[in-house]
Amino acid sequence: MQFQRGNKIEVYKKSADEAWEPYMDDFVGVHGIITDPDTTINDPDALIEVSLEGKGTHRLPQDSLRLLVK
């Protein structure tokens, strides 16, 4: 799945990616918006920047995210 800037997402699960940090467990269930999908990298394993409601902006593994609205 390729995320695009402005997509509404949910952090729906803990990631298996080594970049997942324990503090990120608090993000599960939080909604947000993709702010920088790094489309120039075109790497499905790359971290993407997400602005999370009430949690700030973070770079998260893509396998922890799902699209809410297409």
SVG drawing of the C-alpha trace seen along z (x, -y; Angstrom):
<svg xmlns="http://www.w3.org/2000/svg" viewBox="-13 -18 28 26">
<polyline fill="none" stroke="black" stroke-width="0.4" points="0.0,0.0 1.3,-3.4 0.4,-6.2 0.0,-9.8 0.2,-13.1 -3.1,-14.0 -4.3,-10.4 -6.3,-9.8 -4.9,-6.9 -5.1,-4.9 -2.3,-3.3 -4.0,0.0 -1.3,2.3 2.1,2.5 4.7,2.9 7.2,5.8 9.7,3.3 12.9,2.7 12.2,-1.0 9.2,-0.5 9.9,-1.9 8.1,-1.0 6.7,-4.5 4.9,-4.0 2.6,-1.4 0.6,-4.4 -0.2,-5.4 -2.2,-2.2 -5.8,-3.3 -4.8,-6.9 -5.9,-8.6 -3.8,-11.0 -2.8,-12.4 0.2,-11.5 2.4,-14.5 5.4,-13.1 5.1,-9.7 8.6,-9.8 7.3,-8.9 10.7,-9.8 12.2,-6.8 9.5,-4.5 10.4,-1.9 7.4,-0.1 9.6,0.5 10.5,-3.2 9.2,-5.1 6.6,-7.7 5.9,-10.9 2.4,-11.1 0.8,-13.8 -1.2,-12.1 -4.2,-13.7 -3.0,-14.8 0.4,-13.1 2.4,-15.3 4.3,-14.3 6.3,-11.0 7.9,-8.7 6.2,-5.3 6.6,-2.0 4.0,-1.5 2.9,1.9 1.4,0.3 -0.9,-2.0 -4.1,-1.6 -6.0,-3.9 -9.3,-5.3 -10.6,-7.1 -9.6,-6.6"/>
</svg>
